[in-house]
Amino acid sequence: MANLRVSELDFDDIKQNLKAFLSSYRDSNGDLVFSDYDFEGSGLSVLLDLLSYNTHYNAYLSNMLINEMFLDSAVKRSSAVSIAKHLGYTSRSVRGSRAKISFNVTSPTGSPTSLTLDRYTAFTTLIDGTLRTFVNLEAKTIQRVNGSYTFNNVDIVEGVPLEFVFRVRNPGPGEKYEIPNPDVDTSTMLVTVQSSNTDITTETFTLADDALGIDETSKVYFLEENPTGLYQIVFGDNILGKKLSSGNLIRVQYLISSGTITNVSGLISQSFSSSSLIGGGSISGITVIQNSSYGSEKETITEIKFNAPKFRSSQNRAVNSNDYKVLIDSYNPGLIDSVAVWGGEDNIPKKYGKVMVALSPASGLTITTEIQDEITNFLKSKRILSVNPEYVDPEYFYINLNTSVKYDYKTLTISSDDLKTQVIETIQDYFNTDLKKFDKDFIYSKLSKLIDNTNQSILGNLMTLKVQKRIKPTLNTDNILTGTNSIKFYIGVMPGSLNSTRFAFVADTNINPVVMQDLPNDYTPNYSGFGVVRLIDPTTEAVVNSNFGTINYGTGEITIPKLNVYGYYGNGSDIKIMIKPQNDFLDVTVNFNQIILLDNSDFDIETGTESGLTVNTIAVNA
């Protein structure tokens, strides 16, 4: 018998192995048993093709089956979902965007002393030409005040309300109840169990995300995604969770949501209307407090692969800082774009018994207090002992870039304007992809290399870098910017490079337009020394205040004992403070709650604002 070769998987290699086997297959006299195996037109060759195909097919099938058994190599979503379920992780459904409104009710019937906003009262808004429905998830009652009825700060969620009723036939975990809608927002589900058709007594069941504290009396349900991509609910067995009875009716109310397409920028004016009646009165005077935002799509297979192992590592418990980050990340990515968590013992100043949390919202720059409270309530059952989260606002640094790109005009196949557009897109993609999150550093050489690789005609580039911080002091108040409140860049500052946008400052009863500039203490600038912050009239260049504050060039710290801003010019609403980093600090690193963004400012002579991104192209003959 010939040696068997079984390592090949390619069709042609398999067939050659079979031929080699037949060539060695001889009778007792040493003669070949098969003489026409190597003749392509023979029937035996066709059989070899069939055997090779079958072997190759089975090898491929086995390889795919093995891949689907592991989370890292799974290709099918159903496989990743199934494996994640064994890790105790449930994939996230679509999330409807949220908005906050206030409104009045006019002429309710009988002028009652109070009015109640019923659950699922509909409000509509036009988004990209499509009418979208928003509803409130909780009823709200208000009292009449001076003859008026005003509902303030009402939270509404995008989605169409639906209800599905199941009849219990075989109680226990073996019977699963499938939600028939793929776009269900599971965070809006309300599950109630009615005793029977004739007995309308109902009980409300809540979602259980782990087994801790659950016994045979707990009114809970479990949620999972099935192989078809739909969500299904499962009830207990009188060991983990209360078991239902045959004939019970399960009522599941939920929203069918549209995800991210209903998110509206806070810079856009959004309006809502409603034809619903409250107590017989009409809804009027709707004021939008917060545009619709925080909607997210259903979790992708890539996100499941990333999140499930990290969720497993935390055991659904908040013990260390990484556990807090994993839990918050999994809570609702539609609300939060990036999370930073560190122990209070590492904070400056130290805060023992605290875990410091910084949240970068998916929309805007700061997380609202309501969302912070929502996350805190979510963490209460997860945390250990009395370690409480303390929220810290993100600290943003803005990068201002002036880039000159040299290119060989002989090899350029597009216009110079198109080349400029390509470079701008490269820079913006770098900031959107590599930055905009906590713990992401700006690497000067990496961006420079990306620019060079944008087009084959580019010969090189030179970037001039400025770092910017924005402050918004209380107007007509002495703002003390010293100590922990000082302005910190955390990098070496080039002496003489400090500048700011214009603001109104009162000096000797006169209102002056001023900007901040620095003057080094040393005639030959000392890169680790100090300088004086002065206020300069940008029109006359006269010194309005010669000793407004100090700057440490080595650490990038600016202290201002008293900043009293009378107002801003043009459409200005803050003070943009810019510095040039020293050559050793062209890579801008971040820590804790710091985030780097690309300065998106447009040039404005009235406010003294520089263009955040400038790209110049220079043609050369290589």
ZAMIPA-864474 format. One record per residue (C-alpha): x, y, z; residue in one letter. Coordinates in steps of 0.05 Angstrom, whole numbers, padded with zeros to 5 digits, always signed. Layout:
<nodes>
XYZA ...
</nodes>
This chain:
<nodes>
+00000+00000+00000M +00028+00068-00019A +00039+00123+00032N -00023+00167+00037L -00016+00242+00028R -00075+00278+00060V -00048+00348+00073S -00068+00378+00005E -00135+00415+00000L -00131+00443-00070D -00172+00407-00124F -00113+00395-00171D -00067+00371-00115D -00120+00323-00090I -00128+00294-00160K -00053+00285-00168Q -00051+00248-00101N -00105+00201-00125L -00066+00189-00189K -00003+00175-00149A -00042+00125-00107F -00069+00089-00169L +00000+00088-00201S +00026+00048-00141S -00034+00001-00139Y -00010-00065-00171R -00032-00137-00171D +00007-00197-00145S +00047-00200-00209N +00068-00127-00202G +00025-00103-00260D -00016-00039-00255L -00088-00054-00238V -00112+00010-00272F -00077+00030-00335S -00119+00088-00360D -00124+00131-00297Y -00077+00183-00328D -00117+00190-00393F -00161+00252-00387E -00214+00225-00434G -00224+00160-00396S -00283+00144-00351G -00235+00132-00293L -00209+00203-00300S -00280+00229-00293V -00287+00188-00229L -00222+00219-00203L -00251+00288-00217D -00313+00269-00178L -00273+00242-00119L -00228+00304-00120S -00288+00350-00120Y -00321+00313-00063N -00257+00313-00022T -00245+00387-00035H -00318+00404-00019Y -00316+00366+00047N -00249+00397+00066A -00277+00467+00053Y -00340+00451+00092L -00300+00425+00151S -00256+00487+00150N -00317+00533+00151M -00349+00493+00207L -00287+00499+00249I -00283+00574+00235N -00355+00584+00258E -00340+00550+00324M -00294+00607+00347F -00312+00680+00357L -00249+00708+00325D -00258+00670+00259S -00335+00668+00255A -00362+00696+00190V -00436+00688+00202K -00471+00734+00250R -00512+00677+00279S -00448+00641+00298S -00419+00702+00333A -00485+00714+00369V -00488+00641+00392S -00417+00641+00419I -00428+00709+00452A -00489+00680+00487K -00445+00629+00520H -00404+00687+00546L -00466+00718+00577G -00468+00773+00525Y -00531+00795+00487T -00521+00834+00423S -00549+00904+00423R -00611+00920+00382S -00623+00984+00343V -00633+01045+00387R -00681+01101+00371G -00657+01173+00377S -00679+01215+00436R -00703+01286+00441A -00727+01331+00497K -00785+01380+00490I -00830+01426+00530S -00901+01446+00509F -00967+01475+00532N -01037+01446+00531V -01093+01494+00513T -01167+01489+00530S -01171+01421+00564P -01242+01398+00578T -01268+01424+00644G -01205+01462+00663S -01179+01406+00709P -01129+01419+00765T -01080+01369+00734S -01066+01336+00667L -01032+01270+00650T -00990+01258+00589L -01007+01186+00570D -00953+01137+00550R -00940+01134+00475Y -00968+01204+00459T -00944+01217+00388A -00901+01276+00365F -00876+01283+00294T -00817+01318+00262T -00791+01324+00190L -00721+01295+00181I -00690+01294+00111D -00759+01300+00080G -00789+01241+00119T -00839+01249+00175L -00814+01213+00237R -00854+01194+00298T -00830+01204+00370F -00866+01182+00433V -00857+01187+00508N -00843+01122+00544L -00870+01144+00612E -00934+01178+00633A -00925+01246+00665K -00974+01287+00707T -00970+01362+00718I -01011+01411+00759Q -01046+01473+00732R -01006+01536+00748V -01040+01604+00741N -01090+01574+00693G -01036+01545+00648S -01015+01473+00634Y -00941+01465+00617T -00903+01401+00608F -00828+01414+00617N -00769+01371+00597N -00808+01313+00567V -00763+01257+00540D -00787+01228+00475I -00758+01170+00434V -00762+01158+00359E -00803+01098+00339G -00870+01069+00322V -00904+01034+00381P -00926+00962+00372L -00954+00908+00416E -00949+00833+00407F -00986+00782+00449V -00963+00710+00460F -01003+00654+00493R -00964+00608+00539V -00972+00535+00520R -00912+00499+00549N -00885+00540+00607P -00811+00541+00620G -00746+00560+00586P -00759+00512+00529G -00813+00558+00501E -00785+00620+00470K -00825+00680+00445Y -00798+00713+00383E -00807+00787+00370I -00825+00788+00296P -00795+00857+00280N -00719+00861+00264P -00717+00936+00281D -00743+00929+00352V -00711+00975+00403D -00705+00926+00460T -00689+00982+00509S -00761+01006+00502T -00794+00938+00515M -00848+00933+00568L -00867+00861+00584V -00930+00845+00624T -00963+00777+00637V -01038+00772+00641Q -01066+00712+00679S -01114+00690+00624S -01167+00712+00574N -01218+00717+00630T -01173+00740+00687D -01143+00808+00669I -01096+00810+00729T -01027+00830+00703T -00956+00829+00729E -00897+00868+00700T -00833+00829+00686F -00765+00863+00680T -00704+00845+00640L -00651+00803+00676A -00580+00813+00652D -00549+00763+00700D -00570+00711+00751A -00547+00748+00814L -00604+00759+00863G -00655+00720+00821I -00696+00666+00855D -00759+00627+00840E -00804+00687+00855T -00767+00738+00813S -00811+00768+00758K -00758+00771+00704V -00749+00752+00632Y -00685+00738+00592F -00670+00767+00524L -00629+00736+00468E -00619+00740+00393E -00637+00677+00354N -00602+00650+00291P -00650+00688+00245T -00629+00755+00274G -00693+00766+00312L -00697+00776+00387Y -00735+00729+00432Q -00753+00728+00506I -00750+00670+00554V -00780+00662+00623F -00756+00626+00684G -00767+00555+00711D -00782+00570+00785N -00707+00564+00799I -00681+00624+00760L -00742+00668+00754G -00816+00657+00762K -00845+00604+00717K -00907+00623+00677L -00971+00582+00674S -01005+00551+00614S -01057+00600+00587G -01020+00663+00609N -01019+00719+00559L -00952+00754+00548I -00959+00826+00524R -00896+00857+00496V -00898+00931+00479Q -00839+00962+00442Y -00817+01013+00390L -00795+01000+00319I -00739+01049+00310S -00697+01077+00252S -00629+01084+00286G -00579+01136+00267T -00617+01168+00208I -00661+01206+00258T -00602+01238+00293N -00603+01314+00282V -00544+01359+00295S -00551+01409+00351G -00532+01463+00301L -00597+01451+00262I -00663+01480+00283S -00711+01422+00295Q -00786+01428+00307S -00840+01380+00330F -00916+01380+00323S -00971+01337+00351S -01044+01326+00336S -01055+01287+00400S -01103+01313+00453L -01088+01314+00528I -01150+01318+00571G -01188+01343+00510G -01138+01400+00501G -01091+01411+00442S -01015+01412+00446I -00983+01478+00428S -00920+01519+00436G -00872+01460+00430I -00801+01481+00447T -00743+01435+00429V -00694+01432+00487I -00650+01378+00457Q -00650+01356+00384N -00661+01283+00369S -00595+01247+00379S -00562+01184+00408Y -00595+01136+00359G -00552+01076+00339S -00555+01017+00292E -00559+00944+00311K -00494+00917+00335E -00451+00890+00279T -00414+00824+00279I -00348+00862+00286T -00375+00898+00347E -00399+00833+00377I -00330+00802+00368K -00298+00862+00402F -00348+00872+00459N -00367+00802+00481A -00298+00779+00508P -00290+00845+00545K -00359+00838+00575F -00341+00767+00596R -00276+00791+00628S -00314+00840+00672S -00364+00786+00694Q -00418+00840+00690N -00388+00870+00753R -00355+00937+00764A -00293+00922+00805V -00235+00957+00770N -00233+01016+00723S -00232+00971+00661N -00297+00938+00685D -00331+01006+00689Y -00308+01022+00618K -00333+00956+00590V -00401+00963+00623L -00411+01035+00602I -00388+01018+00531D -00440+00963+00528S -00496+01005+00557Y -00515+01047+00497N -00463+01066+00444P -00515+01111+00413G -00507+01157+00473L -00432+01152+00482I -00376+01155+00431D -00317+01143+00477S -00306+01127+00551V -00246+01140+00596A -00243+01112+00666V -00188+01117+00718W -00182+01106+00793G -00189+01164+00840G -00121+01147+00869E -00090+01164+00801D -00129+01229+00794N -00098+01298+00804I -00117+01315+00858P -00127+01246+00887K -00198+01225+00904K -00198+01160+00943Y -00261+01118+00941G -00280+01145+00873K -00275+01121+00802V -00267+01178+00753M -00309+01174+00689V -00303+01218+00628A -00355+01209+00572L -00350+01236+00502S -00421+01240+00474P -00440+01217+00405A -00470+01286+00394S -00442+01350+00423G -00383+01359+00470L -00411+01343+00539T -00457+01291+00568I -00521+01317+00599T -00536+01308+00673T -00595+01264+00656E -00552+01214+00619I -00500+01215+00675Q -00556+01197+00724D -00581+01144+00677E -00513+01111+00673I -00503+01117+00748T -00568+01080+00761N -00546+01027+00711F -00480+01018+00749L -00511+01015+00818K -00525+00940+00815S -00456+00926+00784K -00409+00964+00830R -00373+00935+00889I -00378+00965+00960L -00387+01040+00960S -00342+01061+00902V -00381+01115+00866N -00368+01143+00797P -00351+01216+00791E -00360+01247+00723Y -00309+01293+00692V -00322+01332+00628D -00276+01317+00570P -00218+01365+00561E -00212+01382+00487Y -00150+01403+00450F -00157+01429+00379Y -00103+01422+00326I -00094+01479+00277N -00056+01458+00214L -00024+01498+00158N +00002+01448+00107T +00044+01461+00045S +00046+01403-00005V +00098+01399-00061K +00080+01357-00122Y +00109+01340-00189D +00063+01372-00240Y +00088+01324-00294K +00060+01263-00258T -00003+01296-00232L -00063+01267-00268T -00116+01310-00235I -00123+01385-00224S -00086+01420-00167S -00153+01436-00136D -00172+01363-00135D -00104+01346-00104L -00118+01398-00050K -00186+01366-00037T -00153+01297-00032Q -00103+01323+00020V -00158+01356+00060I -00198+01291+00060E -00136+01253+00083T -00125+01300+00142I -00198+01298+00162Q -00200+01222+00157D -00140+01217+00203Y -00173+01260+00256F -00240+01225+00249N -00210+01155+00249T -00148+01158+00292D -00168+01213+00340L -00233+01242+00369K -00230+01191+00426K -00197+01185+00493F -00126+01157+00496D -00113+01174+00423K -00049+01214+00410D -00034+01260+00351F +00028+01233+00315I +00060+01285+00270Y +00101+01237+00228S +00042+01190+00216K -00002+01245+00189L +00056+01271+00147S +00065+01202+00116K -00009+01196+00102L -00008+01262+00065I +00052+01240+00023D +00015+01175+00005N -00048+01212-00016T -00025+01219-00088N +00035+01190-00125Q +00054+01259-00150S +00066+01287-00080I +00140+01297-00065L +00134+01320+00007G +00098+01364+00055N +00110+01412+00112L +00060+01421+00168M +00058+01481+00214T +00023+01461+00278L -00014+01500+00330K -00051+01473+00391V -00113+01508+00415Q -00155+01507+00478K -00222+01541+00486R -00248+01573+00549I -00316+01603+00563K -00310+01647+00625P -00371+01676+00659T -00382+01746+00632L -00373+01807+00677N -00345+01763+00733T -00275+01754+00760D -00255+01685+00735N -00195+01658+00773I -00152+01614+00727L -00097+01592+00775T -00080+01526+00809G -00126+01469+00786T -00165+01520+00744N -00105+01544+00704S -00101+01534+00629I -00057+01474+00616K -00029+01450+00549F +00017+01396+00580Y +00070+01408+00525I +00129+01454+00515G +00107+01521+00485V +00148+01560+00436M +00164+01627+00470P +00128+01685+00436G +00075+01641+00402S +00016+01653+00448L -00045+01685+00415N -00120+01686+00424S -00184+01708+00392T -00213+01777+00409R -00255+01792+00470F -00280+01856+00502A -00241+01879+00564F -00255+01939+00609V -00193+01980+00625A -00198+02049+00658D -00274+02049+00645T -00261+02039+00571N -00283+01977+00533I -00225+01952+00492N -00219+01896+00441P -00160+01854+00464V -00122+01790+00449V -00073+01752+00493M +00000+01750+00475Q +00062+01729+00513D +00129+01764+00525L +00187+01720+00548P +00223+01741+00611N +00290+01724+00581D +00320+01764+00524Y +00344+01699+00494T +00282+01656+00502P +00289+01600+00552N +00248+01540+00529Y +00238+01518+00601S +00230+01588+00629G +00172+01636+00639F +00138+01693+00605G +00086+01746+00618V +00016+01743+00588V -00005+01812+00562R -00069+01840+00533L -00058+01875+00466I -00106+01917+00426D -00106+01881+00358P -00123+01945+00321T -00071+01993+00349T -00024+01940+00378E -00022+01981+00442A -00011+01944+00508V -00075+01947+00548V -00050+01905+00606N +00024+01889+00612S +00018+01838+00669N -00046+01799+00658F -00017+01730+00675G +00043+01684+00668T +00062+01626+00623I +00109+01568+00637N +00142+01550+00570Y +00167+01483+00596G +00099+01456+00619T +00051+01497+00578G +00013+01523+00638E -00019+01592+00635I -00043+01625+00699T -00089+01686+00700I -00105+01714+00770P -00167+01751+00746K -00201+01745+00678L -00262+01790+00671N -00292+01787+00601V -00342+01841+00583Y -00365+01806+00518G -00346+01778+00451Y -00342+01806+00380Y -00381+01782+00320G -00408+01712+00329N -00355+01694+00381G -00378+01656+00443S -00312+01635+00474D -00238+01652+00476I -00193+01609+00432K -00122+01606+00460I -00068+01582+00412M +00005+01563+00421I +00059+01533+00377K +00090+01471+00408P +00165+01465+00415Q +00198+01418+00365N +00203+01363+00416D +00128+01365+00426F +00101+01359+00355L +00069+01293+00377D +00012+01316+00421V -00003+01263+00474T -00065+01258+00517V -00082+01229+00584N -00144+01213+00626F -00202+01256+00600N -00166+01291+00542Q -00188+01288+00469I -00156+01317+00407I -00199+01347+00352L -00185+01382+00286L -00199+01456+00291D -00257+01467+00244N -00257+01543+00249S -00265+01588+00189D -00225+01652+00182F -00262+01711+00214D -00228+01778+00218I -00280+01806+00266E -00266+01755+00320T -00193+01745+00302G -00205+01671+00287T -00154+01635+00243E -00174+01582+00193S -00168+01514+00227G -00142+01478+00166L -00103+01509+00109T -00074+01468+00052V -00029+01499-00002N -00004+01460-00062T +00063+01479-00095I +00080+01453-00164A +00152+01435-00179V +00189+01401-00237N +00220+01341-00205A 
</nodes>
